[in-house]
Amino acid sequence: MPTARRPARDKAPQPEETGPQPCSACRATGKVFAARGGEQVSVACPWCEGSGEWTPGLDAQAAGVFPGA
């Protein structure tokens, strides 16, 4: 006995986000804490470059938290 197939569900289109988005890594503050030599220091967020707004396409891993260190 063949089983009835359910129709495929179409994913509802997501509304495009427009305008600046808050950076979730620093909670839109532009600062994060990093440990350097056992000491905790506040540095500009590498994901938003300190702006507090998420930057699409930015590679925070490549940017490095301590340039020149």
CHARMM-style PDB file with segment names, atoms N, HN, CA, C and O in Angstrom:
ATOM      1  N   MET     1       0.844  -1.170   0.000  1.00  0.00      PROA
ATOM      2  CA  MET     1       0.000   0.000   0.000  1.00  0.00      PROA
ATOM      3  C   MET     1       0.896   1.241   0.000  1.00  0.00      PROA
ATOM      4  O   MET     1       1.685   1.413   0.929  1.00  0.00      PROA
ATOM      5  N   PRO     2       0.801   2.095  -0.994  1.00  0.00      PROA
ATOM      6  CA  PRO     2       1.644   3.284  -1.058  1.00  0.00      PROA
ATOM      7  C   PRO     2       1.259   4.296   0.015  1.00  0.00      PROA
ATOM      8  O   PRO     2       0.092   4.447   0.374  1.00  0.00      PROA
ATOM      9  N   THR     3       2.265   4.968   0.503  1.00  0.00      PROA
ATOM     10  HN  THR     3       3.214   4.845   0.211  1.00  0.00      PROA
ATOM     11  CA  THR     3       2.008   5.987   1.520  1.00  0.00      PROA
ATOM     12  C   THR     3       1.901   7.350   0.849  1.00  0.00      PROA
ATOM     13  O   THR     3       2.553   7.619  -0.160  1.00  0.00      PROA
ATOM     14  N   ALA     4       1.083   8.183   1.418  1.00  0.00      PROA
ATOM     15  HN  ALA     4       0.553   7.964   2.238  1.00  0.00      PROA
ATOM     16  CA  ALA     4       0.895   9.533   0.868  1.00  0.00      PROA
ATOM     17  C   ALA     4       2.081  10.402   1.276  1.00  0.00      PROA
ATOM     18  O   ALA     4       2.524  10.377   2.424  1.00  0.00      PROA
ATOM     19  N   ARG     5       2.574  11.159   0.327  1.00  0.00      PROA
ATOM     20  HN  ARG     5       2.214  11.179  -0.606  1.00  0.00      PROA
ATOM     21  CA  ARG     5       3.680  12.060   0.606  1.00  0.00      PROA
ATOM     22  C   ARG     5       3.146  13.430   0.967  1.00  0.00      PROA
ATOM     23  O   ARG     5       2.175  13.923   0.392  1.00  0.00      PROA
ATOM     24  N   ARG     6       3.809  14.023   1.935  1.00  0.00      PROA
ATOM     25  HN  ARG     6       4.597  13.623   2.402  1.00  0.00      PROA
ATOM     26  CA  ARG     6       3.452  15.395   2.294  1.00  0.00      PROA
ATOM     27  C   ARG     6       4.129  16.356   1.331  1.00  0.00      PROA
ATOM     28  O   ARG     6       5.263  16.116   0.914  1.00  0.00      PROA
ATOM     29  N   PRO     7       3.460  17.425   0.977  1.00  0.00      PROA
ATOM     30  CA  PRO     7       4.107  18.392   0.091  1.00  0.00      PROA
ATOM     31  C   PRO     7       5.293  19.051   0.795  1.00  0.00      PROA
ATOM     32  O   PRO     7       5.271  19.282   2.004  1.00  0.00      PROA
ATOM     33  N   ALA     8       6.318  19.345   0.011  1.00  0.00      PROA
ATOM     34  HN  ALA     8       6.336  19.158  -0.971  1.00  0.00      PROA
ATOM     35  CA  ALA     8       7.506  19.992   0.578  1.00  0.00      PROA
ATOM     36  C   ALA     8       7.127  21.368   1.092  1.00  0.00      PROA
ATOM     37  O   ALA     8       6.350  22.095   0.474  1.00  0.00      PROA
ATOM     38  N   ARG     9       7.697  21.702   2.237  1.00  0.00      PROA
ATOM     39  HN  ARG     9       8.329  21.111   2.739  1.00  0.00      PROA
ATOM     40  CA  ARG     9       7.427  23.022   2.806  1.00  0.00      PROA
ATOM     41  C   ARG     9       8.386  24.036   2.201  1.00  0.00      PROA
ATOM     42  O   ARG     9       9.598  23.824   2.154  1.00  0.00      PROA
ATOM     43  N   ASP    10       7.834  25.102   1.755  1.00  0.00      PROA
ATOM     44  HN  ASP    10       6.850  25.275   1.793  1.00  0.00      PROA
ATOM     45  CA  ASP    10       8.674  26.192   1.264  1.00  0.00      PROA
ATOM     46  C   ASP    10       9.096  27.025   2.462  1.00  0.00      PROA
ATOM     47  O   ASP    10       8.291  27.350   3.334  1.00  0.00      PROA
ATOM     48  N   LYS    11      10.371  27.358   2.480  1.00  0.00      PROA
ATOM     49  HN  LYS    11      11.025  27.094   1.771  1.00  0.00      PROA
ATOM     50  CA  LYS    11      10.832  28.228   3.549  1.00  0.00      PROA
ATOM     51  C   LYS    11      10.306  29.627   3.287  1.00  0.00      PROA
ATOM     52  O   LYS    11      10.391  30.144   2.173  1.00  0.00      PROA
ATOM     53  N   ALA    12       9.774  30.213   4.309  1.00  0.00      PROA
ATOM     54  HN  ALA    12       9.704  29.793   5.214  1.00  0.00      PROA
ATOM     55  CA  ALA    12       9.265  31.579   4.172  1.00  0.00      PROA
ATOM     56  C   ALA    12      10.441  32.520   3.964  1.00  0.00      PROA
ATOM     57  O   ALA    12      11.450  32.411   4.661  1.00  0.00      PROA
ATOM     58  N   PRO    13      10.327  33.428   3.031  1.00  0.00      PROA
ATOM     59  CA  PRO    13      11.436  34.354   2.805  1.00  0.00      PROA
ATOM     60  C   PRO    13      11.659  35.233   4.036  1.00  0.00      PROA
ATOM     61  O   PRO    13      10.721  35.785   4.612  1.00  0.00      PROA
ATOM     62  N   GLN    14      12.904  35.341   4.409  1.00  0.00      PROA
ATOM     63  HN  GLN    14      13.666  34.893   3.942  1.00  0.00      PROA
ATOM     64  CA  GLN    14      13.263  36.160   5.562  1.00  0.00      PROA
ATOM     65  C   GLN    14      13.407  37.607   5.116  1.00  0.00      PROA
ATOM     66  O   GLN    14      13.982  37.874   4.061  1.00  0.00      PROA
ATOM     67  N   PRO    15      12.896  38.536   5.900  1.00  0.00      PROA
ATOM     68  CA  PRO    15      13.069  39.939   5.522  1.00  0.00      PROA
ATOM     69  C   PRO    15      14.542  40.317   5.591  1.00  0.00      PROA
ATOM     70  O   PRO    15      15.253  39.930   6.518  1.00  0.00      PROA
ATOM     71  N   GLU    16      14.986  41.071   4.605  1.00  0.00      PROA
ATOM     72  HN  GLU    16      14.408  41.385   3.851  1.00  0.00      PROA
ATOM     73  CA  GLU    16      16.379  41.502   4.596  1.00  0.00      PROA
ATOM     74  C   GLU    16      16.597  42.556   5.659  1.00  0.00      PROA
ATOM     75  O   GLU    16      15.831  43.511   5.787  1.00  0.00      PROA
ATOM     76  N   GLU    17      17.658  42.360   6.415  1.00  0.00      PROA
ATOM     77  HN  GLU    17      18.280  41.584   6.312  1.00  0.00      PROA
ATOM     78  CA  GLU    17      18.014  43.337   7.437  1.00  0.00      PROA
ATOM     79  C   GLU    17      18.653  44.526   6.740  1.00  0.00      PROA
ATOM     80  O   GLU    17      19.590  44.373   5.956  1.00  0.00      PROA
ATOM     81  N   THR    18      18.151  45.681   7.025  1.00  0.00      PROA
ATOM     82  HN  THR    18      17.391  45.806   7.662  1.00  0.00      PROA
ATOM     83  CA  THR    18      18.735  46.874   6.437  1.00  0.00      PROA
ATOM     84  C   THR    18      19.263  47.760   7.546  1.00  0.00      PROA
ATOM     85  O   THR    18      18.745  47.765   8.663  1.00  0.00      PROA
ATOM     86  N   GLY    19      20.278  48.489   7.226  1.00  0.00      PROA
ATOM     87  HN  GLY    19      20.699  48.485   6.319  1.00  0.00      PROA
ATOM     88  CA  GLY    19      20.871  49.378   8.214  1.00  0.00      PROA
ATOM     89  C   GLY    19      21.872  48.654   9.084  1.00  0.00      PROA
ATOM     90  O   GLY    19      22.042  47.440   8.966  1.00  0.00      PROA
ATOM     91  N   PRO    20      22.530  49.383   9.950  1.00  0.00      PROA
ATOM     92  CA  PRO    20      23.553  48.782  10.807  1.00  0.00      PROA
ATOM     93  C   PRO    20      22.960  47.819  11.830  1.00  0.00      PROA
ATOM     94  O   PRO    20      21.889  48.054  12.390  1.00  0.00      PROA
ATOM     95  N   GLN    21      23.688  46.731  12.056  1.00  0.00      PROA
ATOM     96  HN  GLN    21      24.558  46.540  11.602  1.00  0.00      PROA
ATOM     97  CA  GLN    21      23.276  45.731  13.036  1.00  0.00      PROA
ATOM     98  C   GLN    21      24.208  45.816  14.237  1.00  0.00      PROA
ATOM     99  O   GLN    21      25.412  46.000  14.054  1.00  0.00      PROA
ATOM    100  N   PRO    22      23.699  45.690  15.456  1.00  0.00      PROA
ATOM    101  CA  PRO    22      24.584  45.726  16.622  1.00  0.00      PROA
ATOM    102  C   PRO    22      25.505  44.507  16.641  1.00  0.00      PROA
ATOM    103  O   PRO    22      25.101  43.409  16.258  1.00  0.00      PROA
ATOM    104  N   CYS    23      26.720  44.703  17.081  1.00  0.00      PROA
ATOM    105  HN  CYS    23      27.048  45.595  17.392  1.00  0.00      PROA
ATOM    106  CA  CYS    23      27.708  43.628  17.174  1.00  0.00      PROA
ATOM    107  C   CYS    23      27.374  42.772  18.390  1.00  0.00      PROA
ATOM    108  O   CYS    23      27.300  43.276  19.511  1.00  0.00      PROA
ATOM    109  N   SER    24      27.173  41.476  18.165  1.00  0.00      PROA
ATOM    110  HN  SER    24      27.233  41.066  17.255  1.00  0.00      PROA
ATOM    111  CA  SER    24      26.826  40.590  19.280  1.00  0.00      PROA
ATOM    112  C   SER    24      28.055  40.174  20.081  1.00  0.00      PROA
ATOM    113  O   SER    24      27.926  39.788  21.243  1.00  0.00      PROA
ATOM    114  N   ALA    25      29.237  40.245  19.486  1.00  0.00      PROA
ATOM    115  HN  ALA    25      29.341  40.558  18.542  1.00  0.00      PROA
ATOM    116  CA  ALA    25      30.455  39.826  20.186  1.00  0.00      PROA
ATOM    117  C   ALA    25      30.772  40.764  21.352  1.00  0.00      PROA
ATOM    118  O   ALA    25      31.187  40.307  22.418  1.00  0.00      PROA
ATOM    119  N   CYS    26      30.583  42.059  21.161  1.00  0.00      PROA
ATOM    120  HN  CYS    26      30.246  42.430  20.296  1.00  0.00      PROA
ATOM    121  CA  CYS    26      30.907  43.035  22.214  1.00  0.00      PROA
ATOM    122  C   CYS    26      29.652  43.644  22.813  1.00  0.00      PROA
ATOM    123  O   CYS    26      29.732  44.561  23.631  1.00  0.00      PROA
ATOM    124  N   ARG    27      28.500  43.143  22.411  1.00  0.00      PROA
ATOM    125  HN  ARG    27      28.436  42.399  21.746  1.00  0.00      PROA
ATOM    126  CA  ARG    27      27.209  43.674  22.856  1.00  0.00      PROA
ATOM    127  C   ARG    27      27.074  45.155  22.520  1.00  0.00      PROA
ATOM    128  O   ARG    27      26.536  45.940  23.300  1.00  0.00      PROA
ATOM    129  N   ALA    28      27.575  45.517  21.341  1.00  0.00      PROA
ATOM    130  HN  ALA    28      28.013  44.879  20.707  1.00  0.00      PROA
ATOM    131  CA  ALA    28      27.495  46.870  20.784  1.00  0.00      PROA
ATOM    132  C   ALA    28      28.253  47.911  21.604  1.00  0.00      PROA
ATOM    133  O   ALA    28      27.962  49.104  21.510  1.00  0.00      PROA
ATOM    134  N   THR    29      29.230  47.467  22.414  1.00  0.00      PROA
ATOM    135  HN  THR    29      29.466  46.498  22.490  1.00  0.00      PROA
ATOM    136  CA  THR    29      30.013  48.420  23.195  1.00  0.00      PROA
ATOM    137  C   THR    29      31.283  48.832  22.474  1.00  0.00      PROA
ATOM    138  O   THR    29      31.844  49.887  22.769  1.00  0.00      PROA
ATOM    139  N   GLY    30      31.750  48.008  21.523  1.00  0.00      PROA
ATOM    140  HN  GLY    30      31.294  47.151  21.284  1.00  0.00      PROA
ATOM    141  CA  GLY    30      32.993  48.298  20.806  1.00  0.00      PROA
ATOM    142  C   GLY    30      34.235  47.812  21.530  1.00  0.00      PROA
ATOM    143  O   GLY    30      35.343  47.965  21.015  1.00  0.00      PROA
ATOM    144  N   LYS    31      34.079  47.227  22.716  1.00  0.00      PROA
ATOM    145  HN  LYS    31      33.179  47.103  23.135  1.00  0.00      PROA
ATOM    146  CA  LYS    31      35.219  46.750  23.512  1.00  0.00      PROA
ATOM    147  C   LYS    31      35.009  45.304  23.938  1.00  0.00      PROA
ATOM    148  O   LYS    31      33.891  44.893  24.250  1.00  0.00      PROA
ATOM    149  N   VAL    32      36.090  44.542  23.947  1.00  0.00      PROA
ATOM    150  HN  VAL    32      36.998  44.876  23.694  1.00  0.00      PROA
ATOM    151  CA  VAL    32      36.085  43.181  24.488  1.00  0.00      PROA
ATOM    152  C   VAL    32      37.298  43.046  25.397  1.00  0.00      PROA
ATOM    153  O   VAL    32      38.217  43.863  25.340  1.00  0.00      PROA
ATOM    154  N   PHE    33      37.299  42.029  26.224  1.00  0.00      PROA
ATOM    155  HN  PHE    33      36.552  41.366  26.270  1.00  0.00      PROA
ATOM    156  CA  PHE    33      38.427  41.780  27.110  1.00  0.00      PROA
ATOM    157  C   PHE    33      39.287  40.671  26.536  1.00  0.00      PROA
ATOM    158  O   PHE    33      38.771  39.679  26.022  1.00  0.00      PROA
ATOM    159  N   ALA    34      40.581  40.835  26.622  1.00  0.00      PROA
ATOM    160  HN  ALA    34      41.000  41.641  27.040  1.00  0.00      PROA
ATOM    161  CA  ALA    34      41.532  39.839  26.146  1.00  0.00      PROA
ATOM    162  C   ALA    34      42.579  39.622  27.239  1.00  0.00      PROA
ATOM    163  O   ALA    34      42.915  40.542  27.985  1.00  0.00      PROA
ATOM    164  N   ALA    35      43.081  38.405  27.320  1.00  0.00      PROA
ATOM    165  HN  ALA    35      42.808  37.658  26.714  1.00  0.00      PROA
ATOM    166  CA  ALA    35      44.121  38.085  28.298  1.00  0.00      PROA
ATOM    167  C   ALA    35      45.473  38.173  27.605  1.00  0.00      PROA
ATOM    168  O   ALA    35      45.703  37.517  26.590  1.00  0.00      PROA
ATOM    169  N   ARG    36      46.346  38.968  28.147  1.00  0.00      PROA
ATOM    170  HN  ARG    36      46.160  39.501  28.972  1.00  0.00      PROA
ATOM    171  CA  ARG    36      47.686  39.103  27.585  1.00  0.00      PROA
ATOM    172  C   ARG    36      48.683  38.994  28.736  1.00  0.00      PROA
ATOM    173  O   ARG    36      48.736  39.858  29.612  1.00  0.00      PROA
ATOM    174  N   GLY    37      49.458  37.936  28.721  1.00  0.00      PROA
ATOM    175  HN  GLY    37      49.415  37.234  28.010  1.00  0.00      PROA
ATOM    176  CA  GLY    37      50.442  37.733  29.781  1.00  0.00      PROA
ATOM    177  C   GLY    37      49.813  37.558  31.145  1.00  0.00      PROA
ATOM    178  O   GLY    37      50.395  37.960  32.152  1.00  0.00      PROA
ATOM    179  N   GLY    38      48.629  36.963  31.194  1.00  0.00      PROA
ATOM    180  HN  GLY    38      48.155  36.636  30.376  1.00  0.00      PROA
ATOM    181  CA  GLY    38      47.955  36.738  32.462  1.00  0.00      PROA
ATOM    182  C   GLY    38      47.176  37.945  32.947  1.00  0.00      PROA
ATOM    183  O   GLY    38      46.535  37.884  33.996  1.00  0.00      PROA
ATOM    184  N   GLU    39      47.219  39.024  32.213  1.00  0.00      PROA
ATOM    185  HN  GLU    39      47.740  39.073  31.361  1.00  0.00      PROA
ATOM    186  CA  GLU    39      46.507  40.237  32.602  1.00  0.00      PROA
ATOM    187  C   GLU    39      45.340  40.446  31.646  1.00  0.00      PROA
ATOM    188  O   GLU    39      45.484  40.261  30.438  1.00  0.00      PROA
ATOM    189  N   GLN    40      44.195  40.828  32.179  1.00  0.00      PROA
ATOM    190  HN  GLN    40      44.079  40.979  33.161  1.00  0.00      PROA
ATOM    191  CA  GLN    40      43.031  41.062  31.346  1.00  0.00      PROA
ATOM    192  C   GLN    40      42.996  42.536  30.938  1.00  0.00      PROA
ATOM    193  O   GLN    40      43.013  43.425  31.791  1.00  0.00      PROA
ATOM    194  N   VAL    41      42.948  42.784  29.638  1.00  0.00      PROA
ATOM    195  HN  VAL    41      42.934  42.063  28.946  1.00  0.00      PROA
ATOM    196  CA  VAL    41      42.933  44.155  29.134  1.00  0.00      PROA
ATOM    197  C   VAL    41      41.726  44.349  28.210  1.00  0.00      PROA
ATOM    198  O   VAL    41      41.253  43.400  27.585  1.00  0.00      PROA
ATOM    199  N   SER    42      41.241  45.578  28.133  1.00  0.00      PROA
ATOM    200  HN  SER    42      41.625  46.349  28.641  1.00  0.00      PROA
ATOM    201  CA  SER    42      40.142  45.923  27.250  1.00  0.00      PROA
ATOM    202  C   SER    42      40.728  46.382  25.918  1.00  0.00      PROA
ATOM    203  O   SER    42      41.606  47.245  25.877  1.00  0.00      PROA
ATOM    204  N   VAL    43      40.231  45.794  24.827  1.00  0.00      PROA
ATOM    205  HN  VAL    43      39.518  45.094  24.860  1.00  0.00      PROA
ATOM    206  CA  VAL    43      40.708  46.140  23.482  1.00  0.00      PROA
ATOM    207  C   VAL    43      39.503  46.413  22.580  1.00  0.00      PROA
ATOM    208  O   VAL    43      38.378  46.023  22.892  1.00  0.00      PROA
ATOM    209  N   ALA    44      39.754  47.083  21.466  1.00  0.00      PROA
ATOM    210  HN  ALA    44      40.668  47.400  21.212  1.00  0.00      PROA
ATOM    211  CA  ALA    44      38.693  47.306  20.492  1.00  0.00      PROA
ATOM    212  C   ALA    44      38.225  45.960  19.956  1.00  0.00      PROA
ATOM    213  O   ALA    44      39.040  45.079  19.685  1.00  0.00      PROA
ATOM    214  N   CYS    45      36.944  45.804  19.807  1.00  0.00      PROA
ATOM    215  HN  CYS    45      36.282  46.520  20.027  1.00  0.00      PROA
ATOM    216  CA  CYS    45      36.364  44.556  19.322  1.00  0.00      PROA
ATOM    217  C   CYS    45      36.846  44.271  17.907  1.00  0.00      PROA
ATOM    218  O   CYS    45      36.673  45.115  17.027  1.00  0.00      PROA
ATOM    219  N   PRO    46      37.447  43.104  17.656  1.00  0.00      PROA
ATOM    220  CA  PRO    46      37.928  42.794  16.307  1.00  0.00      PROA
ATOM    221  C   PRO    46      36.802  42.488  15.321  1.00  0.00      PROA
ATOM    222  O   PRO    46      37.032  42.524  14.112  1.00  0.00      PROA
ATOM    223  N   TRP    47      35.603  42.190  15.796  1.00  0.00      PROA
ATOM    224  HN  TRP    47      35.417  42.161  16.778  1.00  0.00      PROA
ATOM    225  CA  TRP    47      34.501  41.864  14.905  1.00  0.00      PROA
ATOM    226  C   TRP    47      33.817  43.111  14.351  1.00  0.00      PROA
ATOM    227  O   TRP    47      33.239  43.064  13.265  1.00  0.00      PROA
ATOM    228  N   CYS    48      33.873  44.217  15.077  1.00  0.00      PROA
ATOM    229  HN  CYS    48      34.342  44.255  15.959  1.00  0.00      PROA
ATOM    230  CA  CYS    48      33.244  45.452  14.586  1.00  0.00      PROA
ATOM    231  C   CYS    48      34.252  46.589  14.506  1.00  0.00      PROA
ATOM    232  O   CYS    48      33.892  47.719  14.175  1.00  0.00      PROA
ATOM    233  N   GLU    49      35.511  46.295  14.805  1.00  0.00      PROA
ATOM    234  HN  GLU    49      35.803  45.377  15.074  1.00  0.00      PROA
ATOM    235  CA  GLU    49      36.599  47.275  14.803  1.00  0.00      PROA
ATOM    236  C   GLU    49      36.311  48.440  15.734  1.00  0.00      PROA
ATOM    237  O   GLU    49      36.702  49.573  15.456  1.00  0.00      PROA
ATOM    238  N   GLY    50      35.619  48.160  16.849  1.00  0.00      PROA
ATOM    239  HN  GLY    50      35.301  47.240  17.074  1.00  0.00      PROA
ATOM    240  CA  GLY    50      35.358  49.173  17.872  1.00  0.00      PROA
ATOM    241  C   GLY    50      34.169  50.067  17.618  1.00  0.00      PROA
ATOM    242  O   GLY    50      33.901  50.973  18.407  1.00  0.00      PROA
ATOM    243  N   SER    51      33.447  49.835  16.534  1.00  0.00      PROA
ATOM    244  HN  SER    51      33.665  49.099  15.893  1.00  0.00      PROA
ATOM    245  CA  SER    51      32.318  50.706  16.211  1.00  0.00      PROA
ATOM    246  C   SER    51      31.038  50.327  16.953  1.00  0.00      PROA
ATOM    247  O   SER    51      30.151  51.163  17.122  1.00  0.00      PROA
ATOM    248  N   GLY    52      30.938  49.075  17.396  1.00  0.00      PROA
ATOM    249  HN  GLY    52      31.659  48.396  17.259  1.00  0.00      PROA
ATOM    250  CA  GLY    52      29.712  48.605  18.029  1.00  0.00      PROA
ATOM    251  C   GLY    52      28.686  48.107  17.029  1.00  0.00      PROA
ATOM    252  O   GLY    52      27.643  47.579  17.412  1.00  0.00      PROA
ATOM    253  N   GLU    53      28.984  48.276  15.731  1.00  0.00      PROA
ATOM    254  HN  GLU    53      29.832  48.705  15.420  1.00  0.00      PROA
ATOM    255  CA  GLU    53      28.093  47.801  14.681  1.00  0.00      PROA
ATOM    256  C   GLU    53      28.773  46.678  13.916  1.00  0.00      PROA
ATOM    257  O   GLU    53      29.938  46.798  13.534  1.00  0.00      PROA
ATOM    258  N   TRP    54      28.047  45.584  13.691  1.00  0.00      PROA
ATOM    259  HN  TRP    54      27.102  45.487  14.002  1.00  0.00      PROA
ATOM    260  CA  TRP    54      28.574  44.420  13.001  1.00  0.00      PROA
ATOM    261  C   TRP    54      29.010  44.803  11.592  1.00  0.00      PROA
ATOM    262  O   TRP    54      28.291  45.498  10.875  1.00  0.00      PROA
ATOM    263  N   THR    55      30.203  44.341  11.204  1.00  0.00      PROA
ATOM    264  HN  THR    55      30.787  43.776  11.787  1.00  0.00      PROA
ATOM    265  CA  THR    55      30.747  44.626   9.885  1.00  0.00      PROA
ATOM    266  C   THR    55      30.679  43.365   9.042  1.00  0.00      PROA
ATOM    267  O   THR    55      31.442  42.430   9.284  1.00  0.00      PROA
ATOM    268  N   PRO    56      29.774  43.308   8.041  1.00  0.00      PROA
ATOM    269  CA  PRO    56      29.664  42.107   7.210  1.00  0.00      PROA
ATOM    270  C   PRO    56      30.968  41.847   6.460  1.00  0.00      PROA
ATOM    271  O   PRO    56      31.595  42.770   5.939  1.00  0.00      PROA
ATOM    272  N   GLY    57      31.366  40.577   6.413  1.00  0.00      PROA
ATOM    273  HN  GLY    57      30.858  39.827   6.835  1.00  0.00      PROA
ATOM    274  CA  GLY    57      32.539  40.185   5.642  1.00  0.00      PROA
ATOM    275  C   GLY    57      33.868  40.408   6.345  1.00  0.00      PROA
ATOM    276  O   GLY    57      34.907  40.053   5.790  1.00  0.00      PROA
ATOM    277  N   LEU    58      33.878  40.974   7.530  1.00  0.00      PROA
ATOM    278  HN  LEU    58      33.033  41.263   7.981  1.00  0.00      PROA
ATOM    279  CA  LEU    58      35.132  41.211   8.248  1.00  0.00      PROA
ATOM    280  C   LEU    58      35.618  39.903   8.857  1.00  0.00      PROA
ATOM    281  O   LEU    58      34.854  39.206   9.525  1.00  0.00      PROA
ATOM    282  N   ASP    59      36.900  39.562   8.628  1.00  0.00      PROA
ATOM    283  HN  ASP    59      37.521  40.128   8.086  1.00  0.00      PROA
ATOM    284  CA  ASP    59      37.485  38.356   9.193  1.00  0.00      PROA
ATOM    285  C   ASP    59      38.230  38.744  10.467  1.00  0.00      PROA
ATOM    286  O   ASP    59      39.392  39.146  10.413  1.00  0.00      PROA
ATOM    287  N   ALA    60      37.567  38.625  11.602  1.00  0.00      PROA
ATOM    288  HN  ALA    60      36.622  38.299  11.645  1.00  0.00      PROA
ATOM    289  CA  ALA    60      38.145  39.020  12.880  1.00  0.00      PROA
ATOM    290  C   ALA    60      39.358  38.152  13.239  1.00  0.00      PROA
ATOM    291  O   ALA    60      40.285  38.623  13.898  1.00  0.00      PROA
ATOM    292  N   GLN    61      39.352  36.903  12.810  1.00  0.00      PROA
ATOM    293  HN  GLN    61      38.600  36.520  12.274  1.00  0.00      PROA
ATOM    294  CA  GLN    61      40.478  36.017  13.103  1.00  0.00      PROA
ATOM    295  C   GLN    61      41.739  36.493  12.393  1.00  0.00      PROA
ATOM    296  O   GLN    61      42.830  36.412  12.958  1.00  0.00      PROA
ATOM    297  N   ALA    62      41.608  36.982  11.177  1.00  0.00      PROA
ATOM    298  HN  ALA    62      40.722  37.048  10.719  1.00  0.00      PROA
ATOM    299  CA  ALA    62      42.765  37.447  10.420  1.00  0.00      PROA
ATOM    300  C   ALA    62      43.247  38.801  10.926  1.00  0.00      PROA
ATOM    301  O   ALA    62      44.437  39.104  10.845  1.00  0.00      PROA
ATOM    302  N   ALA    63      42.329  39.621  11.451  1.00  0.00      PROA
ATOM    303  HN  ALA    63      41.362  39.375  11.517  1.00  0.00      PROA
ATOM    304  CA  ALA    63      42.680  40.964  11.908  1.00  0.00      PROA
ATOM    305  C   ALA    63      43.615  40.914  13.114  1.00  0.00      PROA
ATOM    306  O   ALA    63      44.523  41.738  13.226  1.00  0.00      PROA
ATOM    307  N   GLY    64      43.403  39.962  14.007  1.00  0.00      PROA
ATOM    308  HN  GLY    64      42.665  39.293  13.916  1.00  0.00      PROA
ATOM    309  CA  GLY    64      44.217  39.845  15.206  1.00  0.00      PROA
ATOM    310  C   GLY    64      43.848  40.885  16.247  1.00  0.00      PROA
ATOM    311  O   GLY    64      43.553  42.031  15.910  1.00  0.00      PROA
ATOM    312  N   VAL    65      43.865  40.488  17.511  1.00  0.00      PROA
ATOM    313  HN  VAL    65      44.105  39.556  17.785  1.00  0.00      PROA
ATOM    314  CA  VAL    65      43.501  41.394  18.593  1.00  0.00      PROA
ATOM    315  C   VAL    65      44.680  42.298  18.941  1.00  0.00      PROA
ATOM    316  O   VAL    65      44.488  43.470  19.265  1.00  0.00      PROA
ATOM    317  N   PHE    66      45.886  41.766  18.875  1.00  0.00      PROA
ATOM    318  HN  PHE    66      46.042  40.813  18.612  1.00  0.00      PROA
ATOM    319  CA  PHE    66      47.083  42.521  19.245  1.00  0.00      PROA
ATOM    320  C   PHE    66      47.994  42.678  18.039  1.00  0.00      PROA
ATOM    321  O   PHE    66      48.977  41.945  17.929  1.00  0.00      PROA
ATOM    322  N   PRO    67      47.710  43.601  17.132  1.00  0.00      PROA
ATOM    323  CA  PRO    67      48.606  43.775  15.989  1.00  0.00      PROA
ATOM    324  C   PRO    67      49.985  44.213  16.449  1.00  0.00      PROA
ATOM    325  O   PRO    67      50.121  45.070  17.322  1.00  0.00      PROA
ATOM    326  N   GLY    68      50.988  43.622  15.860  1.00  0.00      PROA
ATOM    327  HN  GLY    68      50.877  42.925  15.151  1.00  0.00      PROA
ATOM    328  CA  GLY    68      52.365  43.964  16.206  1.00  0.00      PROA
ATOM    329  C   GLY    68      52.879  43.290  17.455  1.00  0.00      PROA
ATOM    330  O   GLY    68      54.008  43.548  17.870  1.00  0.00      PROA
ATOM    331  N   ALA    69      52.076  42.428  18.069  1.00  0.00      PROA
ATOM    332  HN  ALA    69      51.158  42.219  17.732  1.00  0.00      PROA
ATOM    333  CA  ALA    69      52.531  41.761  19.299  1.00  0.00      PROA
ATOM    334  C   ALA    69      53.321  40.514  18.970  1.00  0.00      PROA
ATOM    335  OT1 ALA    69      53.786  39.820  19.874  1.00  0.00      PROA
TER     336      ALA     69
END
